[in-house]
């Protein structure tokens, strides 16, 4: 979405990415290690890509796999939240690194001991509440600079 908005608008104030999937063909250590059959795993990732893409070749397009974009400059400030035991962890952190290298103000936080989906577990996991507070603070600061 941010790549489209950079080219055609509207201008976005921020991007909040919670354990983002940024590369269709990702082959990272966290993807290879995320094989627990009871948790979100590489099979889960393959399943949802199969339902998301009309054609597997579409996954190579940077609009589907933004980590493949040749240039990430000019995108809005980013907060990237990852989970230690998530197959998507490495590609989310790689994307944050690419954003930083492109001059995009970027904060990345890996939540130790957490799994994919923890962000939705505020009634169960303290880390989810901490992540929500971090996200709310980030968005509040981003929106306050837009309205000033």
N, C-alpha and C positions, 0 to 999 in steps of 0.2 A: 504494500500500500504506500509506504513512504517513497519508494522509487517512482511510482506513478505520480504521486503528489508533487515530487520534486520537478517533474517534467511538465505537468499540466495543472498543478494546483489541486486543491487549495493548499496554502501554506499550513503546515502542521506545527504545533507548539512542541510536541514531544513524541517519543515512541516508548511505550512500556511493553517489554517483551518478557513473558514469563515462560521459562523453559521452551524457547522457540525452536522450531524445526526449520533450519535455514538451508539445508542442502539435501536434495532428493537422493543423491548417491553417496551420502556420507558413509565413510568407513573409518570411524575413529575408535580409539580404545573403549570409550564409554559405550559405543554402539555394540562393539564386539563382546564386551563384558556384561551387557544388560540382557542376560538370557533367563533370568528367573521366571519360570512359567506362571507364577502367581502375581507378578507385577507387570507393569507396562514394560514391554521389551521390544526387541528388533522385529519380532513377528507382528506385534501390534503396529509398529511404524509402517511396515510393509502393507498391512491391511488397510490402514487409513489412506496411504498414498494411492492404493489401488482404487479407492472410492472417491478420491479427490481429483485425480487427473483423468481427463478424457482419453489421453494417450500417454504411455510412459515417457515418450520423447518430450512431452510438455514439462516434465520435471527438471529438465536441463535449462529451461528458460529462467533467467534471474527473477522474473516476476513470481515464479513458484519457488525458486531456490535463491534467495537474495545473496547468499554467500558466494554465488557464482557471478555476481555483478562485477564488471571490470572496475567500476568507480562507485564508492559509497560516499564520496564527498557531498557536502551540501544537504545532508539529511538532518533531521531535527535531533536535538539531544536525546540520549537513550539511557534507560535503565534496563539492564538485562539481569533477570533473576534465573539462576539455575539451581538444580538439586544434585547433591553428591551422587546419589544412586539412580541416575536417570540416563537412559541411552542417548538422550538429546543434549546432555551436559556439554560435551566437547564442542559440538557445532554451535551451540549458543555462545560459548566463550570465544570461539574462533570468530564469530560474527562481531562480538563486542570488540575484540582486538582489531579487526579490520576497520570498524567504525572509528576507533581511536586513532589508528594509523592514518585515516582519511581526514583527521582533524575534527571529527564529531565529538562533542563532549559526551563521554560515556562512562557510566558506572556499571560495574558488573559485580554481583554478589552471588557466591555459591553458598547455599545453605547446607551445612554439614549434616550427615545422617539422614537427609530427606530423600524422598522418592518423587517421581513424576506424579503430579496431582496433589502434592502437599498444600499448595496455595489455596485449594478449595476446602481444606480441612481445619478451618478456624475453630470449630467447636472441639477439636480433638488434639491438635498439635500447636504448641506455643509458637513454634517457628512460623506457622502460617499467619498468626496475628502479627508477628514482627515483620514478616514480608508485606503484609497488607499495609501496615503503618509506613514502611519504607516506600511503597508504591504511592500511597496517598500523599506523603510529604513531597515526593518527586513531582507528582502531577500538580499539586498545589503550587509549588515553586514555579513550575513551567507555565502554568496558566496565569500566575500573578505577574510574570514578566510580559506576557502578551497584552494583558489589560492595562498595564501601566503606560 
